[in-house]
């Protein structure tokens, strides 16, 4: 009896190990007849998890033997690939995408009364009265621009009103610096642009790196994405994103993800 139980335990353990072993990272590149294919969708139909190809056509996704992958793009036909043992041993799957062809609806050319001669066809074209009236109204060829009318006189003694938006300028004494009326307006617009960027920064960062990067690489829960970015914000991740220093930004996120996970786990305990 003990021998049978031991054999059953060995079979269950070996099955579990094989299932865990079959789960691996699959890497590959997407190409077509022109070159690389970027921003294509790759979905594991068994786990309903996906990713997309980067600017170099590369992708990576977690799969197991027997999973079905779907490769799709707006300009290409959808392709399906099953992960077999050969793919499991190589851990690489390059896919050649086939471009889609869109057929236009049938175009019917109807006969008309035109003769094919411009001078004769212009006479048969109906007259557009609105366009003719507008052209006549906007014709200034007979207007003498050198004549000064009564309404054109400008009194040089009247000075136009000036709006001073500088609240400190009224207190400036003799010898003070030249005031710049719109400097505070420029600062205000700069602050507004900075605030708008900060509001859109989390969404832009998630769109740039993709949710699989946060979920699979950083192990950050989906409901903690924005909290994690706010946690990393004092480290200057917004400036790194503005300066397109993506490698340094990724290193900061990877380094701080471990500390953040420890922080939220202690907080929940």
Buried (B, 14 or more C-beta within 10 A) or exposed (E): EEEEEEEEEEEEEEEEEEEEEBEBEBBBBBBBEEEBBBEBBBBBEEEEBBBBBBEEBBBBBBBBBEBEBBBBBEEBEEBEBEBEEEBBEEEEBEBEBEEEEEEEEEEEEEEEEEEEEEEEEEEEEEEEEEEEEEEEEEEEEEEEEEEEEEEEEEEEEEEEEEEEEBEEBEEEEEEEEEEEEEEEEEEEEEEEEEEEEEEEBBEEBBEEBBBBBBBBBBEBEEEBBEEBBEBBEEBBBBEBBEEEBEEEBBEBBEEBBEEBBEEBEEEEE
